[in-house]
Amino acid sequence: CKQLWVGGFSPAVAREDLEAEFWKFGKIEDFKFFVDRGTACVEFLNLDAAARAMKVMNGKRLGGGQICVDFLRPQSTRRVML
């Protein structure tokens, strides 16, 4: 999986600023920004870039908050708790 989930940033963080932080690790194929939820989805061109970004960015302070970064799991592999 080359997609990362990013969460925990404040509404003060601009899309452009967050995207620029992740471009430092490699070419981005897709970037979705959900300011109302304080989350984003970053899809890298290659797995190495995604892995480096997750390692460096997870726990980083950005816009007054500490962000969480993890690999995004495909919907089909998520378990539904009943």
C-alpha positions, 0 to 999 in steps of 0.5 A: 500500500502506498497510501497514508492516512494523516490525522490530528492536525488543526484547522489552522494547517493549510492544505498547501502546507501539509502537502508540501511537507509530504512532497519532501519524501517523493512524488505524490500521485494523489492528495485528499484533504478533509479540513472538516475532519482534520484528516488527509490521504496521501498516495505516493508513487512508490512504497519507499517514499510512503514508508519514509514519510510515515516514519518521519512524519508520524508524531511530528508537531504541525500547526500546534498539534501532533499528527498521526500518520499510518498506512491506509488499509483497503476497505475490503481488509478492514474487520467490522466489529459486531 
